[in-house]
Amino acid sequence: MENFVVSARKYRPADFKSVVGQQHITTTLQNAIKNKHLAQAFLFCGPRGVGKTTCARILAKTINCENLQADFEACGNCDSCVSFQNNSSFNIYELDAASNNSVDDIRNLVDQVRYAPQKGDYKVYIIDEVHMLSANAFNAFLKTLEEPPKYAIFILATTEKHKILPTILSRCQIFDFNRIQVKHIADHLEGIAKKEKVDYEEEALRLIATKADGALRDALSIFDLIVTYSAGKKVTYQETINNLHILDYDYYFRVVDSFLKEDLSAVLLTFDEILKKGFDGHNFIVGLCEHLRDLLVAKDPATIDLVEVSDSTKQKYLEQCQSASVSFLLSALNIANQCDINYKTSKNQRLHVELALMKISKLSRAFHLATVAAEDTKKKI
């Protein structure tokens, strides 16, 4: 049986060009290499799965490449590149600070820094999860980080920048990695699906990208899960929502249509159907808040791009938002949001959600009565 390699490893970027959604980082690093303005220490900050360790490895490989190409892509054939690919490079050291966070661990690293590289120009030290280092370990690291030998470069990576001592921050060139946009993740998944000859639906890839919350590694893990879950090599929207236990958009469109028709019975029956399918009431109300927000955003052509869904689903939002006034959407969103805030403290959580749905169902009637009352007051005056 052939050994399976997860997509997050198989398609890990090997050069700056293939890094997804971090062009501001890769451009700066390429210019630093070109102009020979490499800092002595880098700090890569950002959420999980956005490419911090990947960029650190690419930088380490690139600056030691013996035949660096014009586009800053390592040649892949020189001794340095080959040893890097085989994980046998003596010029690149990786330390996981989550499990090696004591003073002794840092002292061992400092001792290694004293020896110049036998081959190549730089020795690169990548310290992952650097915020896990103890205060004493940070202090033991300070002098070396400030005045390292000319051949030593430190690349620190962390998801929690606020936990790092200011004295460390002041000695590093700081790069803030962004959450990767849904469109960029979906496009990357589409490219992988084509390479792997996986049939896919565009809406399914967008849903995976949205669920990943800006982390490309999470998106690739979900993608592998859905491919494994399906009967054949395919990623469909229905199988994706079933596997990830996500409520379909159609439920929220049905609920809002019932709101606008003041059909309270249909709203309560739809909510009951959702509960019987095993979904949590809190997840439903959070999803309803997001749906109402998207309808509100879709009302203005200037903000329609903030609704990150496929074109077919975006058209549904445009059609439904025409039937709902801004006042209705704002009031409904406020009621749903209050329900979300107080959900955990409620003794009868189902009734708590149903009460919010009842209030929203009667909003149109309340607006109408308020308008009639205002007109009567004008007539009397």
N, C-alpha and C positions, 0 to 999 in steps of 0.2 A: 504494500500500500504506500502510495506517495505521501510524504509528509506535507500536511497543510500548513501554509504560512499565512497568518492573518494579514488583511489588507493594510493595516496600519504599519506593519513592518515591510511588507512586500513593496509597497508604493511610497515608502518614506523618501522624501526629497533627497537627492544626492548632490544637487548644485543649487545655486541661488535662484536660477530661472524657474525651477520647479516648486519653490516655496509658495504656498497659497496665502494670499491676503495680507502679506507683510512687506509690501514693496518699499515702504518708508525705511524699514530696517535693512533690507537687502541692498538697496541703493546706497545707503550710507556706508555699509560695510565694504561694498565693492569700491567706492570712492576712496575709502581709507586704505585699501590694499593698493589701489592704483597710485595714490599720492604718497604712499609709504608713511602714513600718519596713523599707524596702529597704536591704540592706547595700551597701557600696561595692564589694565584691568577693565573688564566689561561686566555690567550687571544687566541680565536679561530678565525683565519682570512681565508678568501677565498671567491670565487664567490658564488652567490646565489645557493641554492638547492644542496649543496654538503655534507650536514650532520653536520653543525656546532652546531645548536641547538639540533639536535638529539643526538649527542655525549655528549653534555652538560647534557642532561636529563639522559642518560644512566649512565654517571659518577656519577651524583647526586644520582640516585637510587641504584647503585652498592655499593657505600661506606657506605650507611646507612642500607644495607640489613643485617638482623640479622642472617641469615643462608646462607652466601655467599658460593657458590659452588666452587669447585677446578678450574673450567675453567672460573672463574670470571663472571659467569652468576647469576644474582639475582634469589633467589629461587621462588619468585612470591607468596609465601604463608604467609610470615611473615606480621606483622602489618604494617611495613614500606612500603613494596612492594605493599600491598593491598591499602593503603591510597594513594600511588603514582599513581597507576592505576586508582583510582577513583577521581584523581585531588583534594584530600583533605589532602595532606601532609602538616604538619606545619613546616617541616624542609627544604622545597624547595620553594624558592620565585622566581618568574619570573617577570622581569620589561622590558617593551618595551620602550627603550630610545627615540624612534622616537616620541612618544606622551607624555613621562614623562621625559623631558630633563632639567627641571629647577633646581635651587639650592634647593628649598623646597622639590622637589621629592627625591633628593639625601639625604637631611637631614633626611627625614622620614625613608629612608632605613638605614642610619647610626644609627638612634635611635633603630631600630629593632635588629641590630647586637649586641647590648649590652646584650640581653637576651639569655641565654644558651638554647639549645634544651631540651624540656621536655622528649623526648624519642629519642634514637639514638645518634650517636657520632658527627654528623656534621649538621650545618645549611648551605645550599648551596644557593647562590644568583646568578641567571642567568640574565645577563643584555644583551638583544638583541639590535642590531644596536647601539652599544655603541658610535660610532663616532658621533651620533646625539646630544650627551650631549653638553651643552654650556660650554664655557671656565670656567665660574664661578662654574658650577656644577662639572667639572673635579677637580678644585682646592679644592672644599669642600670634594671631595672623596679621595684625596691623602693620608691623614694621616691614615684613616681607611684601605685603600688598602695596605699600607706599614706595618702597625702593627695591624692586626686584631686579635681578640681573637683566641685561638687555635682551637676552634670548628667551626670557620667561614671560608668558602671557596668561593671565587668569580670566576665566569666563565663569561668572557666578550666575546661577539661574534660581529663580524663586517665584512662587505664586503669592507670597505675602511680604511685599516690600516694606510694609509698615513695621514689621518685626525686626528689621535689620538696623543695627546701630548707625547713628548719623556719621560716626567716624569712618565706618566702612563705606557708606554711600558717597562721602566726600572724596574718596580715593578711586572711585569707579566712574567710567563713562556709562551712563544709564540709558537703556533702550526699553521703552514701554511697548509691549506687544498688544495688538488689538484683538478683541473677539472677531472671529472671521465671519463675514457677512453670509447670510443664508444663500444668496445667489452664487457666491464664490464656492461655497461647499457643495451646492447642488450641481454646479458645472463640473467640479472635480469628480464627484460621484458618477456623473454621466460619462466622463472620460474613462473611468475605471470599469464601469459596466460594459462599455464597448470593447475594452481590451479583454475582459473576462468572458465576453460573449453572453452577457446576462440580459434577458429581456426586461425592460423596465417601463414604468409609467412616470411621466414627469412629475405628477402630483405626489407620487410616493417618495421620490427623491427630495422634493421640497419639504415634505413632512419630516423625513429623516433629518434634513439639515436644520429644520426649526427645532426639533426635539434635542439636537446636539448642543443647543445654546452656545454657539460660537466656537465649539471645540471640534476640530477636524478629526482628531483621534476617536472621539466618541461617535462621530458620524460614521466613520469607517467600521467601528465595532458593531453599530446597529445595522449597517449595510450587510456585513457578514452574517449577522443573526437572521435577517430577513431572507437572505439567499438560502441559508441552511433550512429555514422554516418552510419555505415553499416546496411544492412537489417537484418542480423543475427549476432550472436556473432562470428565475424571474423575480422581479420586485414589483408587486402590484399594490395599488393604494389600499384595497380592501384587506389584503393580508398584512400590510403594514400597520393599519389601525387595530386589527385584531391582535397582532403579536405585541404591540406596544401598549395595548389597552388604552386607546385614545378614542374620545368621542368624535364621531363623524361631524363634519361641518353641517350636514343636512339637518341634524337634530336642532342646532341653534337657529338655522333659517326657519324651521317649522315653528319653533317656540316664539320667535319674534313675529312671524306672520300671525300667529294666534294672539299675541299681545295687541297687534294693530287692529285685529278684528274684534277685540274684547271678548275672545272666546276662552273664558277661564277653564272650562271643562277640558278643552283640548290641551291647554298648558299643563294642567295637573296630570292628565293621562300620559302625556309625553314624558313628564318627569318620573312618573311611576314606571314607565317602560324602561327608562334609563337606569333606575335603581334595580329593577329586576335583572338587568343584564350585568349586574355586579359593579357598576360604577359608583363611586363615592359622591355624596351630595356636595361635598366641598369642592371636588374637582369640577363638578358641573357648574357651580356658581362662579368659580374662577374662570372657566371657559366662557361662560355667558358674559362676564365683564370684558374679556378680550374681544368677544364678538361685537358687543355694543361699541367698544372703542374703535374697532375696525370700521363699523358702519359710520361712526361719527367722522373718522378720518376720510372715508370715501366720499363724504358730502362735498368736499372741496377738491377740485382737480389738481390744485397745487400740492396736496398731501396724499394723493392716491397711491403714490409709490411707497408710502410707509406701510401699506397693506402687503405683507410679504407672502403672497399665495400665487398659485398659477393663474394664467390669463383667464381660463374658464371660470375659476372660482371668484376671481376679481370681478368678473362681469356680473355674477350673482350678487355680490356686495353692492355694486353700482345700481342694480335694479331694485334691491330691497331698500337701500337708503333713500331712494326717491319717494318711497311711501311713508317714511318716518320723518317727523320734524326734528330740528336740532333740540328744541325744548324737551320733546319726548325722550330722545336718546340721552340727553344729559341727566334728566330726572331718573330714567331707568338705570343708568350707569351708577348714579349716586346710591340708589336703593340696593342694587346688587353688590356694590362695594361695601356698604354697611353690613350687609348680610355676610360677606366674606370675612370682615373684621371680627364680627361677633360670633361666628360659627362655632369656634372651639369652646366657647364658654356656655353655649346653649345646652339646656338639659334635654330638650326635644329637638334634635337637629333637623329632622325631616320637616316638622312643623315650622321651624325657623325659616327654612328655604321656601316652603309653600306659602308662608305669609308674605315673603318678599315677592314671589311670583304673583300673588293676588294683588298686591299694591301696584305692581307694574301693569297688570292687566287692566286696571281701572284708571290709569293715568289719562288716557284719551278722554274718558268721560269727565274726569276732574278738570281738564283743560277746557272742555266745552262748557261746563257749568260756570267756570271762572269767567269765560268770555261773555256768556249770556248775562251774568251778574254785572260785569263791567258796562255792558251796553245799556242795561236797565238803569244803572246809576247815572249814566250820561243823559238819558231821556228825562229823568226826574230833575236834573239840573237845568 
